[in-house]
Amino acid sequence: MRNCLLLLITCMMLVLGSCMQSADLPGPIAPLAINLVELEWGPPGDGSIAPAGTRTAPQGVDPVTGGVTYYAWFPANGHFDLHWHTYDEYVVVVQGPVTIALGDDVHNLETGGYIVIPGGMPHYWDVPATGDAIILVRRAGPADFNFVNR
């Protein structure tokens, strides 16, 4: 009986080991340290998704979830229409101020502000006419934009 148990355990370890070796595991994430002035900003957007003139600077994609991390630079007096995302969104206001509506609650945030937007929650952004705003966004899954009134 003891030999059968040892044989069973050995077989299970071999099967598990071969499954783990053949699994499509993500590679290591590269280290990154960057200053705001070093970001490589994309071209200004046309307003079809974000406010016209919005620029982004992608920083990476989570190899497991597909969640993206990027900076977004919103121009002064910009408005981002009411929308929602499938996955949670985490945001730091790097340069502000900004106004964000999370559902029915409106929040005025300054530089250093932090926002958690649960997946499925309608929200919109406003940037005052006094200056541009920059946010750092981390998504829990692939990015999507589902507009409420379009």
C-alpha positions in Angstrom: 0.0 0.0 0.0 2.8 2.4 0.9 4.5 1.8 -2.5 1.2 2.5 -4.3 0.8 5.8 -2.4 4.4 6.9 -3.2 3.9 6.0 -6.9 0.6 8.0 -7.0 2.3 11.0 -5.4 5.3 10.8 -7.8 3.0 10.6 -10.8 1.0 13.6 -9.6 4.1 15.6 -9.1 5.4 14.8 -12.6 2.0 15.7 -14.2 1.8 19.0 -12.2 5.4 19.8 -13.0 5.0 19.3 -16.7 1.8 21.3 -16.8 3.5 24.2 -15.0 6.5 24.1 -17.4 4.2 24.0 -20.5 1.9 26.8 -19.3 2.0 30.1 -21.1 3.3 32.1 -18.1 3.9 35.8 -18.5 7.5 37.0 -18.6 9.1 39.3 -16.1 8.0 42.9 -16.0 10.8 45.4 -16.9 11.7 48.0 -14.2 10.8 51.5 -15.0 11.5 54.8 -13.3 10.6 58.0 -15.2 10.0 61.7 -14.5 7.0 63.6 -15.8 9.2 65.7 -18.0 10.6 62.6 -19.7 7.3 61.1 -20.8 6.8 60.5 -24.5 3.3 61.9 -25.2 1.3 60.7 -28.2 -0.3 63.2 -30.6 -3.3 65.3 -29.5 -6.6 63.4 -29.9 -9.4 64.5 -32.2 -12.1 64.5 -29.5 -13.8 61.3 -30.6 -13.2 59.6 -27.3 -11.5 62.0 -24.9 -11.7 65.9 -25.1 -10.0 67.2 -28.2 -6.3 67.8 -27.5 -6.0 65.0 -24.9 -2.7 63.3 -25.1 -1.6 60.0 -23.6 1.7 58.4 -22.6 1.4 54.6 -22.3 3.6 53.0 -19.6 2.8 49.4 -19.7 0.3 46.5 -19.9 -0.2 43.9 -17.1 0.8 40.6 -18.8 -1.8 38.7 -16.8 -4.9 41.0 -16.8 -4.3 43.1 -19.9 -4.8 46.2 -17.7 -3.0 49.3 -19.0 -1.1 52.0 -17.1 -0.8 55.4 -18.8 -0.7 59.1 -18.2 -3.4 61.3 -19.7 -3.0 65.0 -20.3 -6.3 66.8 -20.5 -6.4 70.4 -21.9 -7.8 73.3 -19.9 -11.5 73.6 -20.1 -11.9 70.0 -21.3 -14.9 67.8 -20.6 -14.9 64.0 -20.9 -18.4 62.8 -21.5 -20.3 60.4 -19.1 -19.0 56.9 -19.6 -18.1 53.7 -17.8 -15.5 50.9 -18.1 -15.9 47.1 -17.7 -12.9 47.0 -15.3 -12.0 49.0 -12.2 -9.9 52.1 -12.8 -7.4 53.6 -10.3 -6.2 57.2 -10.9 -3.8 59.7 -9.3 -4.0 63.4 -10.1 -0.5 64.3 -11.0 -1.3 67.9 -12.0 -4.6 69.4 -11.4 -7.2 70.4 -10.5 -9.9 68.2 -12.0 -13.5 67.6 -11.2 -14.9 64.0 -11.5 -18.4 62.8 -11.1 -18.6 59.2 -9.7 -22.2 58.3 -10.2 -24.2 61.1 -8.5 -21.3 62.3 -6.4 -19.1 65.2 -7.7 -15.5 65.6 -6.4 -13.1 68.4 -6.9 -9.5 67.1 -6.7 -6.2 68.8 -6.6 -2.7 67.5 -7.4 -2.1 64.3 -5.4 -5.8 63.3 -5.3 -6.6 59.6 -5.7 -9.7 58.1 -7.4 -11.1 54.6 -7.5 -13.7 54.0 -10.2 -15.4 50.6 -9.9 -16.1 48.8 -13.2 -19.5 49.7 -14.5 -19.7 53.1 -12.6 -20.7 56.0 -14.9 -18.3 58.9 -14.5 -17.2 62.1 -16.2 -14.2 64.5 -16.0 -14.1 68.3 -16.2 -10.9 70.3 -16.3 -11.2 74.0 -15.4 -10.2 76.8 -17.8 -7.3 77.7 -15.4 -5.0 75.0 -16.7 -4.3 71.6 -18.0 -4.6 68.4 -15.9 -2.5 65.3 -15.9 -3.6 62.0 -14.4 -1.9 58.6 -14.0 -4.3 55.7 -14.8 -4.1 52.0 -13.9 -6.8 49.7 -15.2 -7.7 46.3 -13.7 -8.3 44.9 -17.2 -8.3 45.9 -20.9 -9.4 49.5 -21.6 -12.9 50.1 -23.0 -15.1 53.2 -23.1 -18.9 52.8 -23.0 -20.5 56.2 -23.4 -23.9 56.8 -21.7 -25.5 59.4 -23.9 -23.8 58.9 -27.3 
